[in-house]
Amino acid sequence: LEHILEVLVVAAIEDRLQ
């Protein structure tokens, strides 16, 4: 579950950066 949450957070951050 931790891995899924980490990937989700990273995806959200990347989406905001772009």
TORGU-953190 format. One record per atom (N, C-alpha, C): atom name; residue in one letter; x, y, z. Coordinates in pm, 1 decimal, always signed. Each point is the difference from the previous one (the first is absolute). Example, Ala and Ser with C-alpha at 12.3 -4.5 7.8 and 13.67 -1.06 7.14 Angstrom:
<recs>
+------+------+----------+----------+----------+
| atom | rest |     east |    north |       up |
+------+------+----------+----------+----------+
|    N |    a |  +1319.0 |   -569.0 |   +780.0 |
|   CA |    a |    -89.0 |   +119.0 |     +0.0 |
|    C |    a |    +90.0 |   +120.0 |     +0.0 |
|    N |    s |    -35.0 |   +105.0 |    -72.0 |
|   CA |    s |    +82.0 |   +119.0 |     +6.0 |
|    C |    s |    -77.0 |   +109.0 |    +73.0 |
+------+------+----------+----------+----------+
</recs>
This chain:
<recs>
+------+------+----------+----------+----------+
| atom | rest |     east |    north |       up |
+------+------+----------+----------+----------+
|    N |    l |    +84.8 |   -120.5 |     +0.0 |
|   CA |    l |    -84.8 |   +120.5 |     +0.0 |
|    C |    l |    +88.3 |   +125.6 |     +0.0 |
|    N |    e |   +108.9 |     -5.7 |    +75.9 |
|   CA |    e |    +89.7 |   +116.2 |     +5.4 |
|    C |    e |    +52.6 |    +33.7 |   -139.5 |
|    N |    h |    +34.9 |   -103.0 |    -76.1 |
|   CA |    h |    +54.5 |    +23.4 |   -133.6 |
|    C |    h |   -102.0 |    +67.6 |    -89.8 |
|    N |    i |   -124.7 |    -44.0 |    +11.1 |
|   CA |    i |   -106.4 |    +59.0 |    -82.8 |
|    C |    i |    -18.3 |   +147.7 |    +35.4 |
|    N |    l |     -0.9 |    +29.0 |   +129.0 |
|   CA |    l |    -18.0 |   +139.6 |    +43.2 |
|    C |    l |   +116.7 |    +85.2 |    -47.6 |
|    N |    e |   +121.6 |    -55.4 |     +7.6 |
|   CA |    e |   +117.9 |    +74.7 |    -43.1 |
|    C |    e |     -7.8 |    +31.5 |   -149.5 |
|    N |    v |    -36.0 |    -98.6 |    -79.4 |
|   CA |    v |    -12.1 |    +19.9 |   -144.8 |
|    C |    v |   -107.7 |   +103.5 |    -30.3 |
|    N |    l |   -110.6 |     -6.3 |    +74.6 |
|   CA |    l |   -110.4 |    +93.5 |    -22.3 |
|    C |    l |    +44.6 |   +142.9 |    +30.5 |
|    N |    v |    +73.8 |    +16.9 |   +109.0 |
|   CA |    v |    +48.7 |   +132.9 |    +37.7 |
|    C |    v |    +97.5 |    +51.9 |   -105.1 |
|    N |    v |    +91.0 |    -84.8 |    -44.2 |
|   CA |    v |    +98.3 |    +41.2 |   -101.4 |
|    C |    v |    -70.9 |    +40.2 |   -128.5 |
|    N |    a |   -101.4 |    -76.6 |    -40.0 |
|   CA |    a |    -74.5 |    +31.2 |   -122.3 |
|    C |    a |    -69.7 |   +134.9 |    +15.0 |
|    N |    a |    -56.3 |    +26.1 |   +117.3 |
|   CA |    a |    -70.0 |   +127.3 |    +22.9 |
|    C |    a |    +99.0 |   +116.2 |     -5.5 |
|    N |    i |   +117.1 |    -18.9 |    +59.0 |
|   CA |    i |   +102.1 |   +106.8 |     -0.9 |
|    C |    i |    +46.7 |    +27.2 |   -142.9 |
|    N |    e |    +27.3 |   -106.3 |    -74.5 |
|   CA |    e |    +44.5 |    +17.7 |   -138.6 |
|    C |    e |   -107.1 |    +71.1 |    -81.5 |
|    N |    d |   -126.5 |    -32.7 |    +25.3 |
|   CA |    d |   -110.0 |    +62.3 |    -74.4 |
|    C |    d |     -4.2 |   +149.9 |    +30.2 |
|    N |    r |    +27.9 |    +36.9 |   +125.0 |
|   CA |    r |     -2.5 |   +142.3 |    +36.5 |
|    C |    r |   +120.2 |    +73.3 |    -59.1 |
|    N |    l |   +114.3 |    -67.4 |     -5.8 |
|   CA |    l |   +121.0 |    +64.7 |    -51.8 |
|    C |    l |    -15.4 |    +32.2 |   -147.8 |
|    N |    q |    -67.2 |    -87.4 |    -73.0 |
|   CA |    q |    -12.4 |    +21.2 |   -144.5 |
|    C |    q |   -113.7 |    +94.6 |    -33.3 |
+------+------+----------+----------+----------+
</recs>
